[in-house]
Amino acid sequence: MLSLAESVLLRLPLLALLALLILFLVPLATHAVWWRVQGGGAESWSQADWSSAGLLPRADAAPGAMVRVYAARVGRWRGIFAHHSWIVVKPAGASRYTRYDVVGWGQPVRTDAYAPDGRWFGNDPQLVLALDGAAAERAIPRIRQAVADYPHRALGSYQAWPGPNSNTFAAHVLAAIPDAEATLPPTALGKDWTPPGRYAELTPSGTGLRMGWRGYLGVTLGWVEGVELNLLGAVAGLDIRRPALKLPGWGRIDLWPDATVPEPGLLTPGGGSRSGSA
């Protein structure tokens, strides 16, 4: 007769398959259906709306310094599971905003290629991080230095999956912002990418540890990032600090939507609603 330990060991492959289904495949499949029912965004680049979503005031009407990090669903079927993210800055007294992105054609790092709060492939941007006043003033020089120091800016270095991509870039910049206490959405595919030979590092917030292999497989444990399992770029996990589920496709799902504590990340299925400031 098998002992309890032997019985559990024999069932491990089945339990692992069940966990894979529950944590990754079922959320992706259900979000694919939801995405299709919702229309799935524009069918082509030329048909998509890239205009301002009206989230930012006119720069000359907002004299203070501002930093914003946005994320928006990508186009067509890829919007089922992925966001694109970017950074916007405006020093005090500046008459215009500056937007930093990484894209997959030509030179990867772009400045002011799109409206600061523009839609991405027709999808409205969601706020990940907002800094204003003195906090923004402190952050802007670090952000600009991080943009200049981004190591994957050469022609041909961009890889949509598993990275480095736009979210690898945004995570790199977020790591340079002091006390940001913000993390990219779980659906920011590429945020966990690491170069060959790097298997462990601090999380972008500096509050935890991330271990992984080139964005294909990994685990993150951090106070800001929570607990995240990365499988082929898809992320499942749990936020303990501000209780929420993180599911592939759906992203972050707040367990207490009416909580009064501001959340510096995306809060609602398929997108998000508000951010916190550091």
GIVEN-V472989 format. One record per pair of residues at least 6 apart in sequence whose C-alpha atoms are under 6 Angstrom apart, sorted by the first residue. I is the first residue (numbers start at 1). J is the second residue. If there is no record, write none. Layout:
i:I j:J
i:I j:J
//
This chain:
i:24 j:248
i:27 j:248
i:28 j:248
i:28 j:249
i:31 j:249
i:32 j:80
i:40 j:76
i:41 j:76
i:42 j:48
i:43 j:76
i:48 j:121
i:48 j:122
i:49 j:122
i:50 j:118
i:50 j:119
i:50 j:120
i:51 j:118
i:51 j:119
i:52 j:115
i:52 j:117
i:52 j:118
i:53 j:117
i:53 j:118
i:53 j:119
i:59 j:95
i:59 j:96
i:60 j:95
i:63 j:92
i:63 j:93
i:64 j:92
i:64 j:133
i:65 j:90
i:65 j:91
i:65 j:92
i:65 j:132
i:65 j:133
i:65 j:136
i:65 j:137
i:66 j:89
i:66 j:90
i:66 j:131
i:66 j:132
i:66 j:136
i:67 j:88
i:67 j:89
i:67 j:130
i:67 j:131
i:67 j:136
i:68 j:87
i:68 j:88
i:68 j:129
i:68 j:130
i:69 j:86
i:69 j:87
i:69 j:128
i:69 j:129
i:70 j:85
i:70 j:86
i:70 j:125
i:70 j:126
i:70 j:127
i:70 j:128
i:71 j:83
i:71 j:84
i:71 j:85
i:71 j:125
i:71 j:126
i:72 j:83
i:72 j:84
i:72 j:120
i:72 j:125
i:73 j:79
i:73 j:83
i:73 j:123
i:74 j:83
i:74 j:84
i:75 j:121
i:80 j:249
i:81 j:187
i:81 j:249
i:82 j:187
i:82 j:188
i:82 j:189
i:83 j:187
i:83 j:188
i:85 j:167
i:86 j:100
i:86 j:101
i:86 j:170
i:87 j:99
i:87 j:100
i:88 j:98
i:88 j:99
i:89 j:97
i:89 j:98
i:90 j:97
i:98 j:112
i:99 j:111
i:99 j:112
i:99 j:116
i:100 j:110
i:100 j:111
i:101 j:109
i:101 j:110
i:102 j:108
i:102 j:109
i:102 j:110
i:102 j:166
i:104 j:158
i:107 j:155
i:108 j:153
i:109 j:153
i:119 j:125
i:126 j:272
i:127 j:274
i:127 j:275
i:128 j:264
i:128 j:265
i:128 j:275
i:129 j:264
i:129 j:275
i:130 j:277
i:131 j:277
i:139 j:177
i:142 j:176
i:143 j:173
i:146 j:173
i:158 j:164
i:158 j:165
i:159 j:165
i:162 j:190
i:162 j:215
i:163 j:190
i:163 j:193
i:167 j:188
i:167 j:190
i:167 j:191
i:168 j:190
i:168 j:191
i:171 j:191
i:175 j:204
i:175 j:205
i:179 j:278
i:180 j:278
i:182 j:264
i:185 j:266
i:186 j:235
i:186 j:251
i:187 j:251
i:189 j:233
i:192 j:215
i:193 j:214
i:193 j:215
i:194 j:214
i:195 j:214
i:199 j:211
i:199 j:212
i:199 j:213
i:200 j:210
i:200 j:211
i:201 j:209
i:201 j:210
i:202 j:208
i:202 j:209
i:202 j:210
i:203 j:209
i:203 j:210
i:207 j:222
i:207 j:223
i:208 j:221
i:208 j:222
i:209 j:220
i:209 j:221
i:210 j:219
i:210 j:220
i:211 j:218
i:211 j:219
i:212 j:218
i:215 j:233
i:216 j:231
i:216 j:232
i:216 j:233
i:217 j:230
i:217 j:231
i:217 j:232
i:218 j:230
i:219 j:228
i:219 j:229
i:219 j:230
i:220 j:227
i:220 j:228
i:221 j:227
i:226 j:238
i:226 j:239
i:226 j:240
i:227 j:237
i:227 j:238
i:228 j:236
i:228 j:237
i:229 j:235
i:229 j:236
i:229 j:237
i:234 j:248
i:235 j:248
i:236 j:246
i:236 j:247
i:236 j:248
i:237 j:246
i:238 j:244
i:238 j:245
i:238 j:246
i:243 j:255
i:244 j:253
i:244 j:254
i:244 j:255
i:245 j:252
i:245 j:253
i:246 j:252
i:250 j:269
i:250 j:270
i:252 j:267
i:253 j:267
i:253 j:268
i:253 j:269
i:254 j:267
i:262 j:276
i:263 j:275
i:263 j:276
i:264 j:275
i:264 j:276
i:265 j:275
i:266 j:272
i:267 j:273
//
